[in-house]
């Protein structure tokens, strides 16, 4: 069984940035067995109900603006897998989720930035599964549980950020503020202890939750990976731009 993974993808410039998170992701891919396919749950695809891509070949979506021109030259045109999309849709439907298949969407930077570092050959089929911002943590843990049987062949990869507040960044790379550390420490202990009730209520129970995540889009992929496994292992922790936490977890 593959572990379900959560990684923090950080800035779109991560492939060019000389930071520990980039080196970690470059080493993570080769450390894993080769999956038959990868399903990514990115912070950057949201829909009313769970949806999965089913392209024969993915396109690279540059869903950002104002960055250096070389970033827009990067491509990750990995193959897709309609057969795996059917399997994902069936697994979700068996758990009570509607799961429409959307054939016409490529890979956003939440998917291709970490994959470019982990599997640079872009030769493993990749699919994306959307998040539902209005449905909360319990819904996304249940999504992960529905995907868990696929872990025999498929790598489930949640991609977001452990702390993600773009208004609080220190572009000069100053020390991490206490509120960021306290939130990440609380979340780590809740994950390791598998305190699902606390995780579901993290907006109330975790210190500085609203400051760490003014919007939930970058934390919800974590809960999909959490639901797809059981025991949590922290694989990496670092920070960029002061408070942009780049932690990564495996759920076995």
C-alpha positions as CSV (number, residue, x, y, z in Angstrom):
1,X,0.0,0.0,0.0
2,X,1.3,3.4,-0.9
3,X,1.1,6.0,1.9
4,X,-1.3,8.9,1.3
5,X,0.8,12.1,1.2
6,X,0.3,15.7,2.0
7,X,2.9,18.2,0.8
8,X,3.0,22.0,1.0
9,X,3.6,23.4,-2.5
10,X,4.4,27.0,-1.5
11,X,5.1,29.6,-4.1
12,X,4.9,28.7,-7.8
13,X,8.6,29.6,-8.0
14,X,9.5,26.7,-5.7
15,X,11.3,24.8,-8.5
16,X,13.7,27.8,-8.8
17,X,14.0,28.6,-5.1
18,X,17.0,27.3,-3.1
19,X,15.0,26.2,0.0
20,X,14.8,23.0,2.0
21,X,11.3,22.2,0.8
22,X,12.5,22.0,-2.8
23,X,15.3,19.6,-1.9
24,X,12.8,17.5,0.2
25,X,10.4,17.1,-2.7
26,X,13.2,16.2,-5.1
27,X,14.3,13.4,-2.7
28,X,10.7,12.3,-1.9
29,X,9.7,11.0,-5.3
30,X,12.7,8.6,-5.8
31,X,12.1,7.3,-2.2
32,X,8.7,5.9,-3.2
33,X,7.8,2.8,-5.2
34,X,6.5,3.7,-8.7
35,X,2.7,4.0,-8.6
36,X,0.4,3.2,-11.6
37,X,-1.2,6.6,-11.2
38,X,-1.2,9.7,-9.0
39,X,-4.4,11.4,-7.9
40,X,-3.7,15.0,-6.7
41,X,-6.0,16.9,-4.5
42,X,-4.9,20.5,-5.0
43,X,-5.9,23.7,-3.1
44,X,-6.4,25.3,-6.5
45,X,-9.4,23.3,-7.9
46,X,-12.7,23.9,-6.2
47,X,-16.1,22.7,-7.3
48,X,-19.6,22.2,-5.7
49,X,-19.3,18.4,-5.7
50,X,-16.2,16.1,-6.0
51,X,-15.0,15.9,-9.6
52,X,-12.1,14.0,-11.2
53,X,-10.2,14.7,-14.4
54,X,-10.1,12.0,-17.1
55,X,-7.8,13.4,-19.8
56,X,-5.6,11.1,-22.0
57,X,-2.9,13.7,-21.7
58,X,-2.8,16.6,-19.2
59,X,-2.1,20.2,-20.1
60,X,-0.1,22.5,-17.8
61,X,-2.1,25.4,-16.3
62,X,-0.1,28.5,-15.3
63,X,-2.8,29.8,-12.9
64,X,-0.8,32.8,-11.6
65,X,0.5,36.1,-12.8
66,X,3.3,38.5,-12.2
67,X,6.1,35.9,-11.8
68,X,9.4,35.7,-13.7
69,X,9.0,34.6,-17.3
70,X,11.0,31.3,-17.0
71,X,8.2,30.0,-14.7
72,X,5.7,30.2,-17.6
73,X,8.1,28.1,-19.7
74,X,7.8,25.1,-17.3
75,X,5.5,22.4,-18.4
76,X,4.3,19.1,-16.8
77,X,2.3,17.4,-19.5
78,X,2.0,14.1,-17.8
79,X,-0.4,11.5,-19.2
80,X,-3.9,11.1,-17.7
81,X,-5.8,7.8,-17.0
82,X,-9.5,7.7,-17.9
83,X,-9.5,4.1,-16.5
84,X,-8.3,5.3,-13.1
85,X,-10.8,8.2,-13.2
86,X,-13.5,5.6,-13.6
87,X,-12.2,3.7,-10.6
88,X,-12.0,6.9,-8.5
89,X,-15.5,7.8,-9.5
90,X,-16.8,4.4,-8.6
91,X,-15.1,4.4,-5.2
92,X,-16.6,7.8,-4.4
93,X,-20.0,6.8,-5.6
94,X,-19.9,3.6,-3.4
95,X,-19.3,5.9,-0.4
96,X,-22.2,8.1,-1.3
97,X,-20.5,10.9,-3.2
98,X,-21.6,12.2,-6.6
99,X,-18.4,12.2,-8.7
100,X,-18.8,13.7,-12.1
101,X,-15.8,13.2,-14.4
102,X,-14.5,16.3,-16.1
103,X,-12.4,15.5,-19.1
104,X,-11.3,19.1,-20.1
105,X,-9.1,20.3,-17.2
106,X,-5.3,20.1,-16.9
107,X,-3.0,20.4,-14.0
108,X,-2.9,23.6,-11.9
109,X,0.3,24.6,-10.1
110,X,-0.8,23.0,-6.8
111,X,-0.4,19.7,-8.7
112,X,2.4,20.2,-11.2
113,X,4.8,22.2,-9.0
114,X,5.4,19.4,-6.5
115,X,5.1,16.7,-9.2
116,X,7.8,18.4,-11.3
117,X,10.1,18.1,-8.3
118,X,9.1,14.6,-7.2
119,X,8.7,12.9,-10.6
120,X,10.4,15.2,-13.2
121,X,10.1,12.7,-16.1
122,X,6.3,13.3,-16.1
123,X,5.7,9.7,-17.2
124,X,3.3,8.6,-14.5
125,X,-0.5,9.2,-15.2
126,X,-1.9,12.0,-13.1
127,X,-5.4,12.9,-12.2
128,X,-6.9,15.7,-10.1
129,X,-9.7,15.5,-7.6
130,X,-11.4,18.8,-6.6
131,X,-12.1,20.1,-3.1
132,X,-15.4,21.6,-1.8
133,X,-14.7,24.8,0.2
134,X,-18.2,24.9,1.7
135,X,-18.2,21.3,3.0
136,X,-15.6,21.5,5.8
137,X,-13.1,19.0,7.3
138,X,-15.4,16.0,8.0
139,X,-16.4,15.9,4.3
140,X,-12.8,15.8,3.2
141,X,-11.7,13.2,5.7
142,X,-14.6,11.1,4.3
143,X,-13.4,11.7,0.7
144,X,-10.0,10.3,1.7
145,X,-11.6,7.3,3.3
146,X,-13.4,6.6,0.1
147,X,-10.1,6.8,-1.8
148,X,-8.2,4.5,0.6
149,X,-8.8,1.2,-1.3
150,X,-7.0,2.7,-4.3
151,X,-3.7,2.9,-2.3
152,X,-2.8,-0.5,-3.5
153,X,-1.8,1.0,-6.9
154,X,-2.5,4.8,-6.8
155,X,-0.5,7.5,-4.9
156,X,-2.9,9.9,-3.2
157,X,-1.2,13.3,-3.0
158,X,-2.8,16.3,-1.2
159,X,-1.1,19.6,-2.1
160,X,-1.7,22.8,-0.1
161,X,0.1,24.4,2.8
162,X,0.4,23.8,6.5
163,X,0.3,27.6,7.1
164,X,-0.9,29.8,4.3
165,X,-1.6,33.5,4.9
166,X,-0.3,35.5,2.0
167,X,-1.0,38.8,3.8
168,X,1.3,37.8,6.6
169,X,4.4,36.8,4.6
170,X,7.8,38.3,5.2
171,X,9.3,38.5,1.7
172,X,12.7,39.1,3.2
173,X,12.6,35.7,5.0
174,X,12.5,36.8,8.6
175,X,12.0,34.4,11.5
176,X,8.8,32.4,11.8
177,X,6.3,34.2,14.1
178,X,5.0,32.4,17.2
179,X,1.4,32.2,15.9
180,X,2.6,30.1,12.9
181,X,4.6,27.7,15.0
182,X,1.8,27.3,17.5
183,X,-0.7,26.5,14.9
184,X,1.6,24.0,13.1
185,X,2.6,22.3,16.5
186,X,-1.1,21.9,17.4
187,X,-2.0,20.4,14.1
188,X,1.0,18.1,14.2
189,X,0.0,16.7,17.6
190,X,-3.7,16.3,16.5
191,X,-2.6,14.4,13.4
192,X,-0.2,12.1,15.2
193,X,-2.6,11.4,18.0
194,X,-5.4,11.0,15.4
195,X,-7.7,13.3,17.2
196,X,-10.3,13.5,14.4
197,X,-12.8,15.4,16.5
198,X,-10.3,18.1,17.2
199,X,-9.3,18.2,13.5
200,X,-12.9,18.6,12.5
201,X,-13.2,21.5,14.9
202,X,-9.7,22.9,14.2
203,X,-11.1,26.4,13.4
204,X,-12.3,26.6,17.0
205,X,-9.8,24.5,18.8
206,X,-6.4,25.2,17.1
207,X,-4.5,28.3,18.2
208,X,-4.5,31.1,15.6
209,X,-6.4,28.9,13.0
210,X,-8.1,31.8,11.3
211,X,-4.7,33.6,11.0
212,X,-2.9,30.6,9.8
213,X,-5.7,29.9,7.2
214,X,-7.9,32.9,6.4
215,X,-9.3,30.7,3.7
216,X,-9.4,26.9,4.1
217,X,-8.4,26.0,0.5
218,X,-4.8,25.2,1.4
219,X,-5.5,23.0,4.4
220,X,-8.4,20.9,3.1
221,X,-6.1,18.7,0.9
222,X,-4.4,17.7,4.2
223,X,-7.6,16.2,5.5
224,X,-8.2,14.1,2.3
225,X,-4.7,12.5,2.8
226,X,-5.5,12.1,6.5
227,X,-8.7,10.3,5.7
228,X,-7.0,8.0,3.2
229,X,-4.6,6.6,5.8
230,X,-4.4,6.2,9.5
231,X,-1.1,6.8,11.3
232,X,0.6,10.1,10.6
233,X,4.3,10.7,10.0
234,X,5.8,14.1,9.5
235,X,8.2,13.8,6.7
236,X,9.4,17.4,6.5
237,X,9.0,20.8,8.2
238,X,10.4,24.1,7.1
239,X,9.3,27.7,6.5
240,X,9.7,30.2,3.7
241,X,8.9,33.9,3.6
242,X,8.6,34.0,7.4
243,X,5.3,32.1,7.9
244,X,4.7,30.0,4.8
245,X,5.0,26.5,6.5
246,X,6.1,23.8,4.1
247,X,5.4,20.7,6.2
248,X,4.7,17.3,4.7
249,X,3.1,14.2,6.1
250,X,2.6,10.6,5.2
251,X,-0.5,8.7,6.3
252,X,0.1,4.9,6.4
